[in-house]
Amino acid sequence: MRLTTKGRFAVTAMIDLALRENSGPVALAAISQRQQISLSYLEQLFGKLRRHQLVESTRGPGGGYSLGRRSDEITVADIIVAVDEPIDATGCGGKENCMGDDTGRCITHDLWTALNNKMIEYLDSVTLRKLVDDQLAKGVTVEEAPIKRAISTTPVVKPIRITAPNSVFALGNALSK
């Protein structure tokens, strides 16, 4: 049994998002760059997270994603289940046909089922807020969001007027005069 990259990346991206939740919507491109996760893969994961109402999207300039609920209301189990990550240590996927359809369960099926229950119980007890607090306690710094200005601080340069003819015909007319 192993948690695949889908679950690990989803939890990592959600921690990154939660660290910056007070700065407004976070662009997936920024998460992609910071966490070195493919942007197209993040888009797939965040589509699933949005459908489970764990994140909300904002369109347009300055848009991105923000948490759909408070970080202390989102658990690791919520995130993993949202991205369709199986949490299963059994060899049969819980179907109780470990030894084949005719033979039934293996002799360790109950052991692995109990492990599944413990894993789900543990992952359901860990909130996104706790993971963020752990990162902040380790000294992770969150950069300040750049101030978005509607008015540019650079002076407006007037465009250069071009008086050259814009076609061969105009050039011919200008030369014939």
N, C-alpha and C positions, 0 to 999 in steps of 0.2 A: 504494500500500500504506500502510495506516495502522492503528495499534493503536487499537481502539475503546475507548469508555469502560469496557466490561466488564473488559478487561485492566488498564487504568490504575487503576480503582477497586479491583479485587481486590488489586493490588500495594500500593496506598496503605493499604488496610485491614489487610493483613498486616503492613506496617511498623508501623502504629499498635499492633496486637496484640502484636507482638514487642517493642516498646519497653516494654510493660507486663507482659511475661511473668512477671516475678518477683513481681507483686502479686496473683496468683491469676487466676481466670477474669475475662474482660473482657466486659461487656455490649455487645451490638451497638448499643443505644441510645446508649451513650457514644461509640462509634466514629462513629456517624451524626452526632452533634452536633459532635464535634471536626473531622471531615473533611468535613462538609456533604454527605453522601451519604444518599440516601433509605434509611430503615430497611427498607422492604419489598424494595428492591433488594439491600441487604446480606444480608438473609435468604436471598434466592435464591442469591447468590454463595457464602455460607458453607455452604449446603446442598451445593453442588458441591465446595467445598473439603473439607468433612467426608467426602464420599463418596470423595475421593482421599486421605483420611487425612492431610491437611495441617493440619487443626484437629480439636480434640475439643470436645464440648459438655458442659456441666455444667448440670443442671436445678436448679430450686428457688431459694430465697433466696440471694443471693450467687453465683448461677450466671452462666454466660456461656460464652465460648470461650477456649481456650488452644491453643497450638501442638501439633500432633500428633507432630511430630519436633523435634529441636533446630534452631535457626535456621540453623546452619551446614550443615545437611543439606537445607535447602529452597532451591531455586533459583528465579529469576524465571521461567524456562521451566516449571518444575513448576506454578507458580501460574497462568500464562497458559494452559497446556494444560488444567489442572483446570477452568477456567471456560469451556472450549470456545472459546477465542479462537484464530482462525486466524492463523498466522504464515506469510504467503504473499504474496510480491511478484509472482507470476505473474498474468497476466490470466485464466488458465484454471483456477486453483485446483489446479495440478499435474496436470491431466488430459491435457495435451499436445494439446489441441484449440483452441488460441488463435485459429486462423484459420477455425474451423468444423470440424464433424465430418469432412467430406470432405477438407479441405486439410491439417489437422494443425497442427503447432507453428509459432509465429511465429519469425522469425529471431533474436529476442532472448530466447527461452525459456531457453536455457542461462545467460544473464546473470542473469536473475531467479531461476532455481533456485540458482545459486551464491550470490546475495545471501541467499536463504532459509537456506541452510546456514550462512552466516556469522552471520546474526541468531540462529539457534538455538544455534550454538556460543557466541556472546557471552552470550545470556540464560541459558544453562546454566552459564556460568562465574561469574555474579553470584549470590551467596548472600544470603538474607534477613539474615544476621548482618552482612554487609558494608554493606548498606543502612542497617541500624540504627546501626552504628558511624559511618557517614558523617553521619547525622542528629545523633548525639551530639557528633561533632567540630564540627559547625556551631553547637553551643550549644543545641540543642533540649532543653528541660527536660521531665521527666516528673513530673507531680504525684504526690505520695504518695497511695496508696490510703487512703481513710478507714478508720479502725479500726471494725470491725463489732462491736458490743457486743450481747450477748444480754440484758443488764440495762440498763434505761433509767436515765439520770442524772437525769431529771426526776422529781419526786415524783408519786406516784399520787394523783389527786384522786378522792375518793369520789363516786359518782354521786348526783345529786339525786333524792330520793324524791318521786315524783309521787303525790298523793292524789286527784287529780281523777278523776271517773268516766271509764271508757274507752268508754262507749257511751251512746246516747240513753236506752236502757232503764235503765242504771245511774244516769244522771242523774235520770231520773224517780223511781226508787226512793229516791234520796238526798233529793230535794226533798219527797217525800211523807211523810217521817219526821218 
